[in-house]
Amino acid sequence: MMPPRPRTALLHYSAPPVLGGVEAVLRRHAGLLVEHGYPACVLAGRGQAWDPRIRLEVIPLLDSRHPQILAAKRHLDAGRLPDDFEALIAQIRAALAGPLGAVDLLLAHNVCSLHKNLALTVALQRIHREEGRPRIVLWHHDLAWTAAAYRGELHPGWPWDLLSTDWGAEHVVVSAARGRQLVELMSIDPARVSVVPNGIDAGQLLKLSAETQTIVQGLNLLQADPILLVPVRITRRKNLELALRAGAILRQVFPRLALLVTGPPGPHNPANRGYLDELRALRAELGLERHVHFLAEGRPQPLSDETIGDLFRLADALLLPSREEGFGIPLLEASLVRLPIFCSDIPPLRELGAEGADYFAPQAAPAEVAHLVATRLGTDRAHGLAVRVRQSYDWQRIFAEHIEPLVQQ
């Protein structure tokens, strides 16, 4: 049984719609928490509510741009404590008392790493020492003491040293490199520092439709390597058995291969249904049931043009093993999204692809086609990076592997 989900607050100087890297991450973290059933709120000095599921509590003195905070920072940057510094700290502690009394966990983003609001930093450090306070995690995106741009604004002693000394709190960093900096800065055990990377939403970035998102999730395509797109109807002249046999050999190099055939059987020849049955049998014979997907199967309507376009943007390469074509529109489409193109060496495709495609004979041995694809993709650094990003930096995976275990800890 899963333990109770802790009530979580995320804190930063500002929140969306303020534009900034930390604000964007905070928005994503809060969204992931509520999406997975965790009560979450955001505490910030500036911002506007963007999601009815996420309560935003604006506490103006948290803002790095608040007039009182800016006035205090001018003194602090010059190495002087403002006369009203303790009063400012007390005001912030009082403002946080109610919101923090209603949560189990506080994720404090960057406010204990930077000197943009040192009164807030001091207030949090004192709250951390109190009995009955929520669990506090210091989430470090940036470190003031390691940034050359801030050297003239930092000074020995209190309160600047709160940014470089360990309070005994939990630490999260956004990269291993930042973690090494933190360990050296605070002389702490590396085991006490958790690395939780930031991520991306591939579906949002690539503007994938709901239909495409369903396909991606159902087939776990973000974890595939490579995704080979075969955007054709199922007819014998498309030579799809060569694609399947080459795919079986490619799996020895790429065990997470996904081969997507987008079209249904051609509508004008009843024998095409029999050809699909043959391909299904070949797929089973080759052990490719989890790797070769006939996307039109079980669908009352063909995939939309929008979804086909989405798959071109998501795929790693185009594969066209046709024995005969009159033209070759998929080759043109693939070229616009910079897809590597592997196609049969027949006159229409050679005319369109010229020197921009990799060719093989329609009757080529499957091993030859597999070698062509493996050699090109295996040495393509952009491909390797794209696969690593979509496999490791997807927000849902980051939540499951890093954020949820941390929150439940």
N, C-alpha and C positions, 0 to 999 in steps of 0.2 A: 504494500500500500504506500502510495506517495505521501510524504509528510505534508502538513498544511502549507499552503503557499504563502510566503511572507509578504506582508504589505510593504511595498517598496517605494521610496521616494528617490528621484534623481534630481541632483542640484547642480546648477551652473549659474554663471553671471547673467546669462540671458538664454532665451529659448526661441524656437521658431515663432514668427517668420523672420527673426533676425538671421542673417546669412552668416555662416561660419562653419568650419569643419566640425568643431565640438557640438554645435547646435544640431547639425545634421545627424551626428552619431547619437546624440541624446534622443532626438526624435525617433530614430530607428530602434534604439534600445527600449524606449517606452512602448512603442508599437508592438514589438516582439513580446514583451512581457504581458500586455493585456491580451494579445492574440492567443497566448498560451495559458490564459486563465489566471495570471498573477495581478492582483490589485496594484496599480501603479499611479503615482502622481508626480508632477514636476514642480520643483521650487526654483524660481528664477526672479531676477530683478526686473526683467523686461521680457515681453513676449505676448502672444495672443493664443488662446485655445485653438487647437487645430483638429482635435479628435474628441468626440463626445465621450469616449470611453476613458479618456485620460484627463484627470483634473489638473489644471494649471493654477498654482497659487503664486501670484506676483507679490514679492516682498521687495519693495523698491531699493532698500539698502543693500541688497545682494548684488545690485548692478554695478559693474566696474565704471559705468559712466554717470552714476548718480553724483550730483553736485557735491554732496558732503564727502563722498568717497574720493572724488577727484581732488578736492581741496586737501584731504589728508594725504593723498599720494604725492602731491607736490612737496609737502614737508618730508615725507618718508624717502622720496627719491633723493633728496638733498642730505639724507642722513640724520634727520631730526624727527622726534616724536611729536605729533600734533598735541596741543594742549587738551583737546577734547577726545583723545584717542580712546581712553578707557570708557568714556561715556558712549562713544560710537560702538565699541565692542558690546557693551551692555545692551544697547538698543537692538543690535543684531541678535544677540542671544535671546532676548525677550521675544523678538519677532519669530524666531525659529521654534520656540518652546511648544507652542500649540501644534504646528504641523508635525514636528518630530515626535510628539507624544502619541501620535496616531499611526505611527509606522513601526515596522520591525527592523527595517534595513534602509540605510541611506547610502546611495552611490554618489559620492562627491566628485564631480568631473572637473579636474584642473584647478579648482579653487584652492587647493593646498599644494600646488606645484608652482603657481605663478604669484606675482606680487601685485596683481591688478586690484585686489581688495584685501589688504592685509588685515583689516579689522575683521572681516569674515573668516580669514584663516585662523586668527587667534580665537575667535568665538568657537569655531569648530574644534580646535584643539582642546579648549576648556570643556566643551560639551563631551568630547571623547573621554575625559577623565571622570565624568559624573556617573554615579550609580543610576541604574535604570534607563540609561540612554539607549537608543537603538544601536544595533550593530552598524559600524561605519566602515565603508570601503573607500579608500582614496584612489581615484582613477586618474592616472597620470598620462596625459597626452603630450604635454610639454613640461620642461624643467627649466625654470628661470636661471638657476645657478650654472647650467651648462650652456646657456645661450650667450654668445658674445655680444649680442645687441643689448643685453640687459645689464652688463657688468657695471656700468656707471650708475645704475639705479639700486644696486644691492650693497649692503654694508654689513660689517661684522656685528654680531650680537643680536639681541632680540629687538623686533620680531622677525627680522629677515632670516634668522637661522632656523625658524620653523619650516622653511622651505628646503632645508638641507639636512635636517636631523630626523631621526626616526622617533615617532611618537608611540611606537608599539602598535600602530594600527595595521590593518590589512592593506596591501598595495597591489594595484593592477596597473600594468603598462600596456601600451598598444603595439609594441614590437619588442623583439629580443634585444635589438640595439638600444632602445630606450631603457630596457631592463638592466642592461650592463651599466649604463650611465647612472641609474638610480642606485644600484648596488655599490658602485664606487663612491658616489656622492654621500650616501648615508652609512656606508660600512655595515651593511646588513647581509644576512644569509640569503643567497639567491633563492633558496627554497621558499622563502617568504614572499616572493614576488611572482604573481601570476601574469602570464602573457595572454591577453584577449585581443586579437587583432580586430581592426575594423573590417567591414565587408562591403559588398555591393549586392544589389538586387538585379540580377541579370535580366529578369523579365521586364522590370521597369526600364532599365537602361536600353534594352533592345526593343522596347515598346511591343512586347509580345501580347497577342490577343488572348482572351480567356480560353478559346479553343486550344491555342498553342500551349498555354500554361498547363492545361489539363494533360496534354500529350507529354510535355516535359516532365511533369510530376509523376504521371503514371508509368513512364518508361525510365525514370531516374536519369534523364539525359545529361544533367549537369555533371554527373559523375562519369559519363562515357568518355572514351578516348580511343580513336577519333570518332566523330559523328560523320558518317559518309552519307551524303544525300543523293538519292537516285529518283529524281522528280519526273517519273514517266508512268504512262499507263502500262498495264500488264498485257503485253502482246509478245509473241515469239521473236519478232524482229528486234526487240529491245535486249535480247540476249542476257536475261537476268540470271540465268544459271551460272554464267561466268562471274557475275558479281558475287553470288553466293559462294562459289568455290574459292574465289580469291579471298573472300572474307574469312573463310575457314582457315586459310593459311595465315592471313594477317593476325588472327587471334593469337598465334604463337608469339607475336611481337607486341600486340596490343590486346591484352586479355579483356579490356573493357570496351571493345569495339561495339558500335551501334551502326547498323546499316538500315536506312529508312527509305522504303519504296512508297512514294506518296499516292500513286494513282490506283484506281480500280482496274479490273479487266477491261480491255477495249470493248466498246459497246456494239461494234458492228460485226463481230465474228463470235458465234456461240462457242467455238473451240477455245476461246481465251479463258473460259471458266475452267476448262480441263487443264490448261497451262498453269493457272494459279494452283490447282490441286497438285500438279507435279512439283511446283516450286515449294509448296508446303511440305511435301514428302521429302524433297531434297534438304530443306531446312532441318527437318527432324533427323535425317540420316547424318548430316554434318554436325549435329549437336548445337545448332545455332538458334534454338527457339527463343533464347533470351537476348539474342543479338541482332537478328534480322526481323524487321517489323514491317508488315504490309499495313500501312496506316489506314487504308480504306476499308479494311476488314471490320465488319460489324457496324458500319456507319450507313445510315439511310441516304445521306447526301455526301457528295465529294467534299474534300477539304476545301475551304474557302481560299480565294486568291490571297487574302490577307495572311492566312496561316502558312501558305506556301512561301510567301515572302518572308515571314518570320523564320521559317526553317532555313532559308538561304542565309539569313544573318547569323543564325545559331550554329550552323554546320561548320565542319572543319575542311571539307572538300566535296567537290562534285564528282560523281562517278557516272559516266555514260558509256556502257559497253555495247551500244547498238550495232547491229549488223548493217542496218540500212536506215537512212534518214533523208528527208527532203530538205530540212533546214537544221534547226537545233537551238531553239529559243533558250532552253536552260543554260546553255553555254554563255549566251549574252547576259542573262540574269546573274549568273555566278561571277562574271567578270566585274559587274558593277559593285559587288560587295567584297571584291578582292579574294574570292575563294580559289584555292588551287583547283585546277581542272584536270581530271584524268579521263580521257575519252578514247574511243576507238578511232583508228586512223582511217577514216573514210572521207571522201572528198568534201561533203558539205561541212563536216566538223573541222577538217583541216583548213578550209577556206575561212571559217569564222574565227577559229582559235589562233591561226597562224603560229607565231612563235610563243604564244602565251599559254599553251596547254602542254600537258604531257600525254603522249600518244602510245597506244598499243594496238596490235592487230586484233580484229574481232575474233579471230580464231586462236589468239594467244593462249599459252598455257596459263592456268590460274596462278601458278607460282611467279610467272613473269609479271603479271599485273600486281600481285601482292608486293613483290620486290620494288616495283616502281613507286607504289604508294608509300611503302614503309621507308624507302630511302629519302623521298622528298619530305615527308612529314617528320621523320626522325631527325632530320638535320635542320628543320625550320624552327628557329628560336622563337619566332612570334607564335607559332602554333604551340610549342611547349609551354610558353608563358600563359597563353590563353587557357589551355587545359588546366594548368596549375591554379589559375585564378578562379575558374568556375568550380573546380573541385574543392578548393580549400577556403575560398573567401566569399562563399555564398552566405548571406545573413542567416538563413535558416539553419545551416550547418554550424555556423559560429554559435548561434543560440544553443543548439542541442549539445554541442561539445564543450563549450566554454561558459556561456553566460548562465544557463540554467543550473549546471552543477555549482557554480560560484554562489548563485542566489540561494540555492538549497543547502549550502554547506553548513 
